[in-house]
C-alpha cells in the first residue's frame, strides 16, 4: 500500500512493481472559526455541480471532475478525512523514517493537516509508519508503526510474504503525545480504521502467513477475530454507516504473485463475522475499496490495460462502476469525506511524477453520496 513510502496501502506484489516502474513512492478539538476562510476559498476553487434531488448518477466520459492538489506537504498517500471533512491524516515522506534497502516499500511517518495544506503536524518521529485514522471525536488518532521494534527486520509493506512483523497499533492525541500502544506481539498488524460511532477499531493481522480481520475496543480491550479464511487474504477494512458492516477486499493465497494484476474481490461482512457477502464477481483487481457515507457506493481502483491505475465508483448492489480518473499516470488509494462531497486520492500527474505520489482532492458533490441518502446496507444483485 522509489522515494516515497505508500506503506501498508500498497500491500500487493503488483503495487511494488508499479512503484519500481514509477521510481516514486509512496507514506484537536472541533473546528474553530479560523478554518472558515480556507474552507470558503476551497469552495470557490471547486465547481459546484450538484444535480437536483433525485437526479441520476452522472455519467463520466473521459473528463475528470474538478480536482486540486493539497499544497505545502511532502509526498503523501493513503489519506483519510476526519469527521469534519476538512482535516486529513496520511502517510507522509519523511527523512526521519527508517528506509529499507533496495526497492522495498517503507519510509513514511504519520502526519495530520487540513486539505488546504495548513496546520501540518508530524505525529511520530521514528520507525516506519503505515495506515492511520481519526477517531470520530477528533481528539485522538490511531496509527501503525514499527517505532518500538526498530531492531526487527524492516520487511516490505508491499509483499505479503515479507510484511513487517514489528508493525504495531498505537493511539495518540493530535500532537503525537499521550501515546498508548494497543498491540504487543510479533505479528504484522496494520490496515486499521475506526467505526463511525468510535466504539470499535478494525484491523488486519497476519499469523503464520494468513491475513484475517480483527476488531477491538479503542483501549485495546475485547479483541476478537472476525474472519477465519485460509484461502482468502482480507485487508483494508472500513466500517459502513451502520457501525456493524465492514467493507473489505481480499485476494487468494493460491494465486498471489502468479497473475498480473492480482485479482481482488470486494466483500462485506458483519463485524461479528457473520453475513460475509461477495460484492464483485470478476477477475479484475478491485483494489483499495472505501465506502461512501450513503452506505451503498464505494470508491476503488482498477487497472486500465496495459498498466494504467484509475479510480472508480462502485455500487454494493452490483452493476458497472463509474470511472472517476482519466490520467496516464498512477491514480489510487481513494477515500471519501464523511459528508460525501470530496474524495482524496494519490496521483502521479504529468510533470510531477518525479516528486512521488501527491495527494489530490476531487469534487464529488454531483454524485449525492452524503449520509442524508443512507437507507441501509443494500443486498447484492449477482450477475
N, C-alpha and C positions, 0 to 999 in steps of 0.2 A: 501498500500500500505505500560519472555523474557527480554533480557537486551539491545537489540539494536533496535531502532525505525525505521522501514521502513516508517512510517508516511503515508501520503495520498496515496502512491502507493498501500498499502495494504488496499484496500477500500471495501473488501468483508468480509462477515462473515467467509467464508471458510478460508481466509487468516489468520484471527485471530485465528482460530482453529489450523492452521498449526504452527503458532508462539508458541502457548502454548505447542504443542507437541514437538517442537524442543527445547524449553527452550532457544531460542535465539531471537534476533531481529535486526530485523531490526525494519537510519536517514541519464589595460593590453594594452597592445599595441600589435603590430604584433610580432610574434615570432622572437627572435633575434638569432644570430649565436651561443649563448651559449646553445641553445636547440639541436643543430645538433648532438653532441656526444651521448647524451642519446637516441635520435631517431635512430641513426645508430646502437647502441647496441641493441635496441629493434628489429630492422630488423634482426640482427644476431640471436636473440633468437627465432624468429618465422620462421617457414618453409615457403619458397617461393614455392607456388604450383599453380600458375596461369596457367590455360589451354590456349591453343591457342585461338585466337579471333574466336568467333562463336561456341565454344565448348558447348556441352550440359551442363545443370545444373548437378553438381556432385551428385552421389548417396551416401548416408551415410548408413553404415551397422554396427552400433554398436560401431564405433570408432570415437572419437571426433577429430576435427581439433586441431592444436596446441593452447594451452591456457597458460596464465601466470597470476599470482596474482599481483595486484598492491601493492607494498610494502610501508611500513612506515606510513600508515594511519590507524586510528581506523576502526572498523567495519563500513561499509558504504553500501548504496544501493540506488536504483533509480538514477543512474549516467548517465549523458549525456555529449557528446562531445561538445566542442566549434568548431567554423568553421575551425580551424587549424587541426582538427582530432588528437589533442595531449593533450590539456588542458581539464579538466573534472570538472563538478560541481555535487555535490551529497549531500544527507542527511547523516550525519555522527554522530555516537555516541559521546556524549559529556556530561560530568557530570554537566556542567552549564545549561543544558536544563531542563525545567520542566518535571517531570516524573509522569504521572498518576499512581494512586494506582492500585494494582491487576494486572490483565492480559491485561489491556487496552494498546493499542499501543501508544507510544509517547516518547519523549525524545531525539530528534535529532536536530542538528543545521546545517546550510549550510556551506559547505567547498568547496574550489576550489583547484585543484592540477593538476599535469601532470599525464599521465597514466604510467609514470615510478616512481611515488611516490615522486616527488620533488615539490618545490615551493608551499608548503602547506599553505593555508591561511584560517582562520576561518572568515566568513563574518558577522555572527550575534552572539550576546553574551547572549541572554535571550529569554525566552518563549519556544515554540515548533515550529520548522520549518518543512515544508513539501516540495512539489515539487519546483524545481528551474530550471533555464535555462539560457544560454548565449544569448545575442543579437549577431547578426552575425558579427558586427564590433569589438567584443571582448573588448569594452570599458565599457560596463555595463552588469549587470545580473539582472534577475528578480527572486524573491523567495517568498514563502508563509511563514507566521509566525503569532503567537499569541502574539508577543512581546508587543503590546500596549493594549492587552486585557487579561492580566495575572490574573485579578480578576474574569474572567468569568469561568464557568465550563470547566475543561480540555478536556472533551469529549473523543471520541475514534475514531481515524482515520480509524480504520478497520471495523466500523459498521455504515452504512448509517443512522441508527436511532439515532446516537449519535455523528455525525460529530461535531468537534469544531466550534461553531458559531462565535468564535473570530478570526478565520483564515482570514487574510487579505493579499493583494498582495503589494509587495514593489519592487523598483529597487534601485540599488546602484552601485558604482564603484567596481573595483576588489579588493579593500582593505576594503570593507564594510563601506565606507564613502559616504557622499553626498546621504544619503538615502532619497527616495521620496516614500511616501505612496500613492498608487493608488486607493485603495478602503477603505471605512469607513462606515461600517454598521454592522448589527448583523446577517448576513448570513454567511454560510460556503462558502469560495472561495479558490480554490486550483487547482491542476491539470493543471498547467499553462505551456505554451510554446510560441514560437515566430516564425513568418513566416520567411522563408529563406531570404527575402528581408528586414526584420526588420521593416516593416510598420504596422504589426498587432500583437497583443497579443491575444491568445485564452485561455480560461479557463473554469472551471466548477463552477457553482453557484447553491446552493440548497436553494429553497424558499418553505416554507410550506411542506417540505419533498420531493419536486420534484427537481430532478437534471437535469439541462439543460446546454447547451454550450452557451458561450457569447464571444464576441470579443470587443477589444478597441484598441485605439492607444497607443504607448509606454508611453505617458504622462498621460494616464488615460482618455483622452477625447474620444468622439464619441463612447460611449459604446452602444452596440447593442446585443440583444438576437438572437441566431442563431436557436436553436431548441425549439419546444413547444410541447413536448410529455408527456402526463400524465402517460402513462404506462411504456415507456422506460426510464431508468435512464442512460443518457450518461455521459461519462467521458473519461479521458486520451486522449485529443485531440492533434493531431500533424499535421502540415501542410505538404502536399506533395510539390514537387519541383515547381509546377505551381503557388504557392503562393495564390491559390484560393480554393483548395480542402483540406478537413480535414479528416484524418483517426481517427476513434474513436471506442470505444466499448460500449456496453450497455447491461443491464440486465432488466428484467421485474419486476416491483414492486410487482406484484401479486404472483410471485414465489420466491422472495428473501427470503432466510432463511428457505425455505421449502425443497429444493433439494440440495444434495451434490454430486459433486461440483456445485456451482451456474452456470447455463447455461448463457453464454455470447455470444453476436453476434457482429461481426465486420461490421461497416458501413463506407461509405464515404459520405460526404455532402459538398456542396459548402459553403463558409463562409458567403454567404448572405442567407443561409437557404434553398436554392433550391437543386434539384438533390440529395436528400437523397437516397442512394443506398445500399441495403443489400449485403454483400460480403461473409458471411458464412451462411450455411443453416442446421447446425446440432445442437445437444443439448449439445455439448462439452463446456467446459469452455475456450473459446477463449479469454484469458486474456492478458492485457498489450501489445496491438499491437503497433509497432513502425515502421514507413515507411523507406524503403531503398531509397537512392538517385537516383536509377534508375526509381522511380515512379511506379513501378509495384509490387515489392515484399515488404514484411514486416516480422518482427520477432514478435513472440508472445509466450504465454505459454499455455500448456495443462497439464492435469494430466494423467499419465500412471497408470492404475489400479495396486494396490489399491489406493496408495496415493503418487505417485512419480511425482513431478513437474518438467517438462522438457521444454526446449526452442525449438521452431520450426521456420522454414522459410516458410511463406505462399505466395500465389500469388493472387493478386487482380482479375486476370482473372478467378480464380477458380482452381479446381484440388486438388490433395492430397498434403499436406505440407511435407516438408523435416525435419526430426528430427535432431537437432544440438547437444544436450547434452545427455550424457549417464552416469548418475551419480545417485546412490541410494539416495543421499541427495537432498535437495531443490536446484533447478536452476530456476531463474526467473528474472523479471524486466530487459529485454534486451533492448538495444538501439544500433544503428549503427552509425559509424563515417560518417561525411559528404562526405568523399572520398570513402566510401563503403568497405574499406579494413579491418575494425575491428568492433567487437561487444563487448560492455560492458554488463556484467550480474552479478547478485548477486548469490552466491552459498554457500551452507554448504557442504563442501567436507570432506572426511574421515579424522579423526584426527584433524579437525579444527572447527567442529560444536560448540564446547564449547565457541569459540570466537565470535559467532554471524555470521551474513551473511557478507562475504567478497566479494570484487569486483574483477572480473577477466576480462581479455581481450582475445577474441578468434580471431584468424587469419581467415578472411573471403575473402581473395583475390581470392580464387578459384571459387567463385560464380559470379564474374563480376557484382557487384551491383553498380558500380560507376556512377556518374552523366553523364558520356560520353555515357551511354546507355539509357538515358532518351528519350522516344518517345511519351510522353503524358500519361495521366491517362487512363488506359485501361477500356473497358467495362467488364461486367461480363458474363460468360457463366454459367447459372444456372444449377444445377444438375437435 
